[in-house]
Amino acid sequence: MKRLKLLGRVFKRTRADRILYGYVAALFLAAVFIMNVEPGIDNYGDSLWYCYTMGVTIGFGDIVATTLLGRIISVILSLYSLLLVGLIPGIVVNYYMAYIRVKEEEAMDNFLDKLEDLENLSHEELARISAGVRALEKRKN
């Protein structure tokens, strides 16, 4: 649950949530247009199913677009989906990498602050710093 909250905050901070909401709205709107222009699609459920399969680029073939306008809408929806599939993971990974970089810089600043006051540290604090340095060396190797 904590990770989902973090993901939600990342989406809001990077405004990727707006892109995602826009995609869902475009999916439902495309279903309305497809239902009205395609003679083989009689109801909204079938139209939504068609748009979903086009959006995830599966395209089962159980429902197909036969009109020019229906095909154009299908291509636009597919391109929007491909953009979304590439964009959302990129935003999340970029944000996560920046988050890790900030945490590492904070840890390094904290470590350097402790080194400046080396003569004032207790034996336990010195042992903790020594263990931290050994752990860093192991990670490098």
Buried (B, 14 or more C-beta within 10 A) or exposed (E): EEEEEBBEEBBEEBEBBEBBEEBEEBBEEBBEBBBEBBEEBEEEEBBBBBBBBBBEEEBEEEBBBEEEEBBEBBEEBBEBBEEBEEBBEEBBEEBEEEEEEEEEEEEEEEEEEBEEEEEEBEEEEEEEBEEBEEEEEEEEE
